[in-house]
Amino acid sequence: AAGMFLRLLSDVRWRAANPKWRRMTCSRRSTSSTAEPHPVSLPAQAQVVICGGGIMGTSVAYHLSKMGWKDIVLLEQGRLAAGTTRFCAGIVSTARHVSIELKMADYSNKLYQQLEQETGVKTGYVKTGSISLAQTQDRLISLKRIASSLNVMGIPCEIITPKQVAQLHPLINIHDLVGAMYVPEDALVSSANVSLALATAASRNGVQIHERTSVSHVLVQKGRVTGVETDRGQIQCQYFVNCAGQWAYELGHSGEEPVNIPLHACEHFYLLTHPLKEPLASNLPTIVDPDGRIYIRNWQGGILSGGFEKNPKPLFTEGRNQLEIQNLQEDWDHFEPLLSALLRRMPDLEALQIMQLVNCPESFTPDMRCIMGESPTVGGYFVLAGMNSAGISYGGGAGKYLAEWMVNGYPSENVWPLDLKRFGTLQSSRTFLRHRVMEVMPLMCDLKVPRWDFQTGRQLRTSPLYDRLDAQGARWMEKHGFERVKYFVPPGKDLLDLDQSKTFYKPDWFDIVGSEVKCCKEAVCVIDMSSFTKFEISSTGDQALENLQYLFSNDLDVPVGHVVHTGMLNEKGGYENDCSIARLSKRSFFMISPTDQQVHCWAWLKNRLPNDSTLTMEDVTWKYTALNLIGPRALDVLSELSYAPITPEHFPSLFCKEMSVGYANGIRVMSITHTGEPGFMLYIPIEYALHVYNEVMNMGQKYGIRNAGYYALRSLRIEKFFAFWGQDLDAFTTPMECGREFQVKLEKGMQFVGQEALLEQKQNGVYKRFTMFILEDHDTDMDLWPWWGEPIFRNGRYVGKTTSSAYSYTLERHVCLGFVHHFDEKTGEELVVTTDFINQGEYEINIAGQRFQAKAKLYPFSSLFTHRRRKDEVELSGYQRE
């Protein structure tokens, strides 16, 4: 085919540009193709070894060499770009829901645009634009949300009518469309040629590239990469990058120290046609029809069209199979629904001659987001894989961020949504991955309304109270594999309707959550929060205190029994974790962190705590069930279940005491609720969990006790202006930027990580400020709801995005939290954000293209809330996270 000819032509040009390939030409001519000799021997050592010569491996090599690292070896088991990259449809699309993915795709597009000029290798780059079609109003809302994000990032984008679709692409049937999104700068490329161009540039910068070289496993000593074993000998190295695509999982498990990379391949189909009688123009826009589950692009005057079927076929569950991916078996019966959708969308294709049905493997991950970052268990082992059929869109940006991570120690953007450490070992079960990717692949096209949940791989990590709560109407969501309650369906409510209701508007659970919130404020509620990550850190001497004082920003040298809210900061002062630490004894500390911090926080601390036998850290997440007792009557319930006095005089705010509850001993009770409401957290040894829960519910009946879920918790914490890590806080957010100066002790008598950055901010000011917005002219019943990621406008100019939002049942308004920046109107340069700048602006929140007026505040509405709490308790209690 002409496409293969172009690929081979690029191959030849790349080799011609590389002296070592010219030297080996003679020897290649004199040998058979099945026994090609290796051009040069492998080096004995290198700084970096990259495994995988597809778009990811070559992008990492390109960006590392651009950043000044030259001692790099790239190994490819077959030929460059001969894996999934070779079969990629070549669509570069910036229309992404997740902000970091959008930024990666935008960078990739700009990189590919100039790559041919830089390298001399033809990449096939054509700026065609793309049109995403909407057959339903909900789909159009989803596209409008994406469009609002693209526009504020400076990427041209518009919502267009079906008639405008027909003008841009005359062959498209528009009778069932309600609208579309047009992104004029999206493009097409030859993905294999882009990969070869990146390899060419990397090679010119000193990167050594060796084809026909397989990595068998990675060598590890004392928890760090020391080298790789290949079929051609060993290479000693400091860094290893796993860009092995669908083989990344097997390669991760082949080493002396396994690295879990949860991805799984599925078959992916697309067809190629002969050119039309009037060949399609090369700049005709690419069509994405998510409701029809297909995409359509021009291919040499004909059509390339594939899609994401509802019944995908997982591949290679048994492990390693082929070196280079040959075209897998055609399956026209399987492709028939996608073909039907194509013919409905482009009826004129009926008479078109089909050239080939291509079937190739694509790797998918458990949450539809790619995997990048350093292994939590092996230092110097980096991963970039699992692109969920968007490898060419992400390739440039993902390679750039990973290269920055390796060279600087951190990337230039917050990549936590893509970090390998968001997964634990539980997501690496082959059975789990096989079942999950069968759900993930159809979800590529499914409408993703706010707060949807995966259905596969569930009930994996559960609280001991799971069955009891389930029987009482609990509706579940999953975080880090742990089942958590969203809310409880009251008896007599139509369960089926509630489970199936999916909307961008007011949800069916609105009144249910409202009654749970009311109970938290007026009586007492119980929320099972067992999913929190829990570590115990202790030492024989003062080592635990000394090390924690260095790693945390607040002062942990407090009297025994006190609880401290503190950030675990990086050198830039950003939050790597946000946690509560209770001092259990002079030499022992109990640390509570967000659910999805289990892997990340453990790795962060392990890498920074001394390897000292006198200092121990234990993950006790599974040893304790956590019950959050929220509400003004929580004190009454607990008083009757325990003989210990728990009045404010004996049990002040932010205090921890071990006590008996019912018959159970050793319950760690803390006077915090993570919501700003009065109450207690009970950390219960799991064998007592059922007993304590039953006692609390029985005793609480006379006080109006009821179960509640995380949706109620979210509403309570957002109306109190509490930031949560992973949503509002990240590695690029400092305490100074979100009003948490009181959680930082700059003068605690010793240095701590991030101190210099915070002192600089204190002196010079901050460039973004965490702000609370109350929507003014928003109709809760009729208008679209804000969920997260909505652009914020100040005096008509874009200043930031919301990070979380919830309906406040107290204010009877929607509350959004987000960061406000101050951009210079002429240069776009970021300026210091002052209190006056926040207070003197007129604000609007853009929800799917419609702007709503909002009132900005830097402090919560303490006067509107219950006066039972003292002011200092309202300010200090429960700044936590989900």
Steps between C-alpha positions, in 0.01 A plus 500: 500500500606858444501561876753222555712639216508840672597334825786308334612817324520679835686198638760527226538876545549460874766236455671711231519790745674282757866407434493164678213383278702589188793293627290187531338516154752265336468232765120513472513441126701184548268338755150370496221713641429241768848522645583867493819573695500772764676812368705583809549337837308628800679742732598356838334788681274800453326756715156409361366191326162538326312185405263548204544670164144618447368853533549502880858370511619726218324802656670441836838459325441817295406713801775365728761577234349848452539559874870416487512130593708326233601164648178328396437161339164416340432128449228362272425129486391523133524803276430860592130591495403142408265448795168671575651827370514356147125433499394821673226691315713815518232736636640779719206627706503753783134441598564348844307507828805489731703822511844335498405280203381810314834670565696194383299480177541872432877478546515189277314681223739796510805268511393287203426814299867601497659153520541452124683829468724411795591147389447480124279193551153529345241456776185530289380787720179656362290746698148375423304600808255265669123496547349319801134423437217505754185293447355594842474812713707338777778428251488861385531616861806276538654655187419851624687426825805389299470802270502743794828341621659510154409864444653628824819311416526689175403205279248616236173313538132564435166333543336478157159408355425189289481724189854625568613136532363433149686803364829381650454134399240455220488118525373499860135411569379766747131406542540360855748761632422772755837673467875443490837633616752620243870517589670643190861439608476124558714305257592173330849347493670178402570377852781263396671785314464733800669234709782467245540878490534512879754216483696686232522815713592299811768311310653826378508613862705195601235241590605146400217299344516120474230303323451120525601514867271359768510596867446189711499669840621798699778461757431648844718542807394657831175619348659682203551422132858392426470363147310294245548148370444464124532217248828667398651549845475733798497880511566671832278807546360740758158545341271264313191613306233242423332614176420145393136570417284191533802308631559750784307282748711187428825696500407655834445156651813342347747679725655395830278762663155500331358833384122502461384668178126437472409489133350243263471479123176477301447447129431828322342502154495751217438467129681654203325571171616568146480864393159640416416584136567855602781444752444668836698817558801447724388783731145370554421510877520181703160390628450366852151357559504381864129412504563281195825377664709577187762736358552576130803658334626550147755239389664544159178623343295228666384435855659367819230425757510315829332510835448365848245222504285404798640146515879531469734204468786494755829377365815324620367432851749213515790739456773551241419398146637676192808717467368719223125528477376348181148581390274285715213299362217681322162467672226654287221371723655680796551820298146498354341743756776754434466455123124559530566819698746614232248442219229686693734794546632491140233331281692574178760241599266209416665448161854562625753221465657388827872435486563341842369454853792568734502332841774615736557496877447809713587524870243624751532585870254451788389866506541603132796725581856426389774389738817700560747555780752330724433163660417522871708188569806538274692828485601613150236278331271724291191401303313653206232271360128421480382771262139383460510546122627860524873434470565734210301782664689464830839384368678835482365644824534177700863459390571861597349467850679172571833644384449800729417262784825309449726803450350743754341261748149624411305590183391855417128420546293310754494146358348329805196381297746298288751397770576128525472536879124560477477121465578233759588134456130409501455647149763264359294183514477356148134410554421849626674661202331274245155579640568871551631565146186336361313780679755774428510464123126568447527786751729678255181602321241479777366824640681565827271704721635628834567240769457189289656180632671195354294182532776238466763410759275611783458380861873438508589704810216538744442608856389231750170692506439464126215246522327685784512830312400340171192349662402849621492643147860612450591607146869446431787665317859384483824682587837326466310170485320574830120503515363820654140607557364784286167524684228275644176443313205528742249213512232523231711704254517366143851348505516420130417855390757642739778269383434576135456876526792672329492870435692828485204665674355459849545132593235271649699461822469872577235466774656185647837670550321809628333302778837343593660846518209627714549210739875575526418859598208438733542152648770238433615294200746214448723485193725198440837649401710187528666561162727770645870411478641442849872472593669459838850642533702429814857480625701393800626856556417840354565392138130492405438856623819640346432350157131593495583855604723523192245342263188687620431872506309527829654454846455139612677550832167531680382340826401133479136469394493801271410483130676721246380582147803534278626489146771267373665742258752474220794734444275745316266516800227303319281238667620143445251403769258667739446311820416490870762367741417398857780471754423171676807508725834677522637272228194388304282677243176403323465651152171524308512583128265495199393163362702529179818595689569142608767429237623855436543602865666170595753538216564867582571428866701182432729693264561771759504322836840357597542124465532461874393197703404730789237673282196307379212591271200269468198522271209432736222597256352152534529484878242769566144571395429872512161639599430871476242604760378843382252737660413685820365181665819300427627599844184361666528167316866455583453608863245225556724235340815589689573580863774744404400868522485655154379850573702778328693559824620137512503436127588822312496538122779321312559250779554124489431255780488121520181391671236230531180516298242244607691179579788584266836631624773687314278727288692806386256790525589835342303822532500582128249426223670637182191715441514784755194355677529380863563131553760225523697257287514149644788279387389150599706178483319306226395210723291746706356692205161330482450514877586871524284587199201314649549668838525845343187447288298358790603771743451770238141414420362730765713782358377449142811326368520391138760378249651748253740484208780689329268726298377655825860528620596679178218752534596572861871545434456717189259744668762533778768573238707190583744395227554129428822354366476354149213732412595847622853443626788352302878507468478849343287655776657644814343577841552871434284480186204339673477690828671237715784706640388397850588137413860603435748574777778685320679562828471158663869490581613275217492488122231310313448405137349791305587763761708718267228509236239599761722774646544637149122499444442667835737778397405540132136394492318217318405463134172318560251503784249238611158665490144407587224592253127508575287494184255790503263469201501121474175301507575168671196331347529622142862594428799278429696421816865583552701186577870589463734647240276795407684815382489800736473851356583824682374821340450299180854359490599137564683461833486128590288189540286346771647196672191374683141600560189396690155624584492661845176402668568767764551789258253352249753586232768325302850549636807462276859496618783590267819696441512858374805618303591853396615518139642821356250624239770581242772240551307215666771486767388374844489770765465486879143437619407728788197499729384822334527340157266221613254724682470771236408279205166403345498124445326252272521121479471350150289181506500339154511836325249682723637750751353543848577787737688399813603664825866442596611448859835422660340382827200277572160636602566427867221735613240303305592173661407356834624711792564193716866499394758744627664708227844343544352151467326592176831626363710210619287190482499242230692650211535169331419317185287224355 
